[in-house]
Amino acid sequence: MDQSFITRIVEAALLAANQPLTIVQLRGLFTLDEPAPEGSIEQALIDLRAACEGRGIELAETASGYRFQVQADVHAWVARLWTERQTKYTRATLETLAIIAYRQPITRGEIEQVRGVAVSSNIIKALEEREWIRVIGHRDVPGRPELLGTTRGFLDYFGLKSLDQLPPLSELKDFGELDPQLSFVDPDAPKPAPIVAGIGDDAGPDDAGDEDDANSDSIDSHSTEDNNEHRNDQDTPDDGNETGIAHEAPNDDAIPASDDTHTALVDDDDSTGA
């Protein structure tokens, strides 16, 4: 059996399989009566990887074995074949996954210490259902908390052969770089500060003080005018009062419900020393 035919068999098997295949599995395709020569499977993989250069697919080695996958530069176009709505993951979910991947084995309590907030049970459940994390043991402390770690499915999804291929933390500027498919909504994003009416963004403390002084001068001016009108009303008798009954002096309770007028009267009393 020549090498070219063995390469064709390996290529066909990788295309037909719905999961990555190991070298042992590929070698199992050949019978004992007609086994593959020593090193022929490895050579076939090398030839296939070289043949994929410049094409839309590549031969990648993952934690579970070898597989053909779409090249990253054409992924956006090929992804349009699947029209179903993609699952969106929140930033909290991706942060939890990243902490487990880089610091495993780790307990839920230790994750909360790193993030500074409580970890929702729904986040852990979602990652377990996605088969990205699993319980790999228990910490030997009171309560024996579960130790969480990543799975082969996690490595296969991100195209990694081992955890050693994870990018350094210094290169992870944003969790969105993990994979274009992992779009997420950030519920913890800071909301914009409310805009205070009457004060612009570029108004400094001095500007605010000038406005307060102007408002204070305006209030004092109104208070003087209102107080003079109030005294004239007290001194002028009511023409319609034929019985000669003296008018009662207005008290604070009789003042109309107006914040400006009430403020003006109070300021006037303070200015006269009453």
C-alpha positions in Angstrom: 0.0 0.0 0.0 1.6 3.2 -1.2 1.7 6.5 0.8 -0.5 8.4 -1.5 -3.4 6.0 -1.0 -2.9 6.0 2.8 -3.1 9.8 2.7 -6.4 9.7 0.8 -7.8 7.2 3.4 -6.8 9.5 6.2 -8.3 12.5 4.5 -11.6 10.8 3.8 -11.8 9.6 7.4 -11.2 13.1 8.8 -13.9 14.6 6.5 -16.4 11.9 7.3 -15.9 11.9 11.1 -18.1 14.2 13.2 -15.4 14.6 15.8 -11.6 14.8 15.9 -9.7 11.5 15.4 -6.5 10.4 17.1 -3.6 8.6 15.5 -4.7 5.4 17.2 -8.1 5.7 15.7 -6.7 6.4 12.2 -4.4 3.4 12.5 -7.4 1.3 13.5 -8.9 1.9 10.0 -6.3 -0.6 8.6 -6.7 -4.4 9.2 -4.1 -6.7 10.6 -3.9 -8.4 7.2 -3.0 -5.1 5.5 -1.7 -2.7 8.2 -0.4 0.8 7.6 3.4 1.0 7.5 5.1 2.5 10.5 5.0 6.3 10.4 2.7 6.4 7.4 -0.2 7.9 9.4 2.0 10.7 10.7 3.3 11.3 7.2 -0.2 11.5 5.8 -1.1 14.1 8.4 1.9 16.2 7.5 1.0 16.0 3.8 -2.6 17.0 4.4 -1.5 20.0 6.5 0.8 21.1 3.8 -1.9 20.7 1.1 -4.3 22.9 3.0 -2.0 26.0 2.9 -3.7 28.8 1.0 -7.1 27.0 1.1 -10.3 27.7 3.0 -9.7 24.8 5.4 -6.9 23.7 7.6 -5.9 20.5 9.4 -5.8 21.3 13.2 -4.7 19.2 16.1 -6.9 19.6 19.2 -7.0 17.9 22.6 -9.2 15.1 21.1 -7.3 14.5 17.9 -7.0 15.8 14.4 -9.8 17.5 12.4 -10.4 19.7 9.4 -11.7 23.2 10.2 -12.5 26.4 8.5 -9.7 29.0 8.3 -10.1 32.0 10.6 -10.1 34.5 7.7 -13.1 33.0 6.0 -15.0 32.1 9.2 -17.3 35.1 9.0 -18.7 34.1 5.6 -19.1 30.4 6.4 -20.9 31.2 9.6 -23.8 32.6 7.6 -24.8 29.0 6.7 -26.2 28.6 10.2 -29.1 31.0 10.6 -30.2 30.0 14.1 -29.7 32.6 16.8 -26.3 32.2 18.5 -26.1 32.0 22.3 -25.0 35.2 23.9 -22.8 35.0 27.0 -22.5 37.8 29.5 -19.2 39.3 30.7 -19.7 37.6 34.0 -19.9 34.2 32.3 -16.8 34.7 30.3 -14.9 36.1 33.3 -15.8 33.0 35.2 -14.8 30.7 32.4 -11.4 32.5 32.0 -10.7 32.3 35.7 -11.4 28.5 35.7 -9.2 28.0 32.6 -6.2 29.9 33.9 -6.4 29.0 37.6 -7.8 25.5 37.7 -8.5 23.5 39.8 -10.4 26.2 41.6 -13.4 26.3 43.9 -16.5 28.5 43.5 -15.5 30.5 46.6 -12.0 31.2 45.1 -13.7 32.4 41.9 -15.7 34.9 43.9 -12.6 36.1 45.7 -11.0 36.8 42.3 -14.0 38.5 40.8 -15.0 40.3 44.0 -18.7 39.4 43.5 -20.8 36.3 44.1 -20.9 33.8 41.3 -24.4 32.9 40.2 -25.4 29.2 40.2 -26.8 29.8 36.7 -23.4 30.7 35.4 -21.8 27.5 36.6 -24.8 25.4 35.4 -24.6 27.0 31.9 -20.9 26.3 31.6 -21.4 22.7 32.7 -24.3 22.2 30.3 -22.1 23.6 27.5 -19.5 20.9 28.6 -16.8 23.5 29.0 -16.2 22.8 32.7 -16.7 19.9 35.1 -16.1 18.9 38.7 -12.7 17.3 38.9 -12.4 16.8 42.7 -12.9 18.3 46.1 -10.8 20.6 48.2 -9.6 19.0 51.4 -11.0 21.7 53.7 -14.1 21.8 55.9 -17.1 21.5 53.6 -15.1 19.8 50.9 -16.0 22.4 48.1 -16.0 21.2 44.5 -12.9 21.8 42.4 -13.8 23.1 38.9 -11.7 22.6 35.7 -12.1 22.8 31.9 -12.9 19.8 29.7 -11.6 18.5 26.4 -14.7 20.0 24.8 -13.5 23.4 25.9 -10.1 22.8 24.2 -11.7 21.5 21.1 -14.1 24.4 20.8 -11.3 26.9 21.0 -9.0 24.9 18.8 -6.4 24.1 21.5 -4.3 21.0 21.9 -3.6 21.7 25.6 -3.9 24.4 28.2 -0.3 25.5 27.5 -1.6 27.0 24.2 -3.8 29.5 26.1 -2.7 33.0 25.3 -0.9 34.9 28.1 -3.1 37.0 30.2 -1.1 40.1 29.2 -2.3 39.6 25.6 -6.0 39.3 26.6 -7.2 42.9 26.2 -10.8 41.9 26.0 -12.8 38.7 26.6 -14.4 39.2 23.2 -11.1 38.1 21.6 -11.6 34.6 22.8 -13.9 33.8 19.9 -15.9 35.9 17.5 -18.9 33.6 18.2 -19.0 34.5 21.9 -20.9 37.8 21.7 -22.1 39.0 25.1 -24.1 41.7 26.8 -22.4 43.5 29.7 -25.0 44.0 32.5 -22.3 45.4 34.9 -21.2 48.2 32.6 -21.3 51.6 34.3 -24.3 53.7 33.4 -23.6 57.3 32.3 -23.9 59.9 35.0 -27.1 61.9 35.0 -26.9 65.4 33.6 -27.7 68.1 36.1 -30.0 70.7 34.6 -28.6 74.2 34.3 -24.9 73.1 34.7 -23.0 72.1 31.6 -20.2 69.6 31.4 -17.6 72.4 31.2 -18.9 74.4 34.1 -16.5 74.6 36.9 -17.1 75.3 40.6 -16.5 79.0 40.1 -19.2 79.1 37.4 -21.6 77.4 39.7 -20.8 79.9 42.5 -21.5 82.8 40.1 -24.9 81.4 39.3 -25.7 81.0 43.0 -24.8 84.6 43.7 -26.9 85.9 40.8 -29.9 83.8 42.0 -29.4 85.2 45.5 -29.4 88.8 44.2 -32.5 88.1 42.2 -34.3 86.7 45.3 -33.3 89.7 47.4 -34.6 92.1 44.8 -38.0 90.3 44.6 -38.2 90.0 48.3 -37.9 93.8 48.7 -40.6 94.5 46.2 -43.0 91.9 47.6 -42.5 93.1 51.1 -43.4 96.8 50.1 -46.5 95.6 48.4 -47.4 93.5 51.5 -47.1 96.6 53.7 -49.2 98.8 51.4 -52.0 96.2 51.5 -52.0 96.4 55.3 -52.2 100.2 55.4 -54.9 100.6 52.7 -58.4 100.0 54.1 -60.8 97.8 52.1 -63.4 100.0 50.3 -65.9 97.3 50.4 -65.9 96.9 54.2 -68.9 99.0 55.3 -69.1 97.7 58.9 -65.8 99.3 59.8 -64.3 96.0 61.2 -60.5 96.3 61.2 -58.7 93.9 58.9 -56.6 91.2 60.6 -52.9 91.3 59.9 -52.0 88.5 57.4 -50.0 85.7 59.0 -47.6 83.1 57.5 -50.5 80.7 57.0 -52.2 83.1 54.6 -49.2 83.3 52.3 -49.9 81.7 48.9 -48.2 78.4 48.3 -45.3 79.8 46.3 -41.7 78.8 47.0 -40.4 82.1 45.6 -42.7 84.3 47.7 -42.0 82.3 50.8 -38.3 82.5 50.3 -38.5 86.3 49.7 -40.4 87.0 52.9 -38.0 84.9 54.9 -35.0 86.7 53.4 -36.7 90.1 54.1 -37.3 89.3 57.8 -33.7 88.3 58.2 -32.5 91.5 56.6 -34.6 93.7 59.0 -33.5 91.7 62.0 -37.0 90.5 62.8 
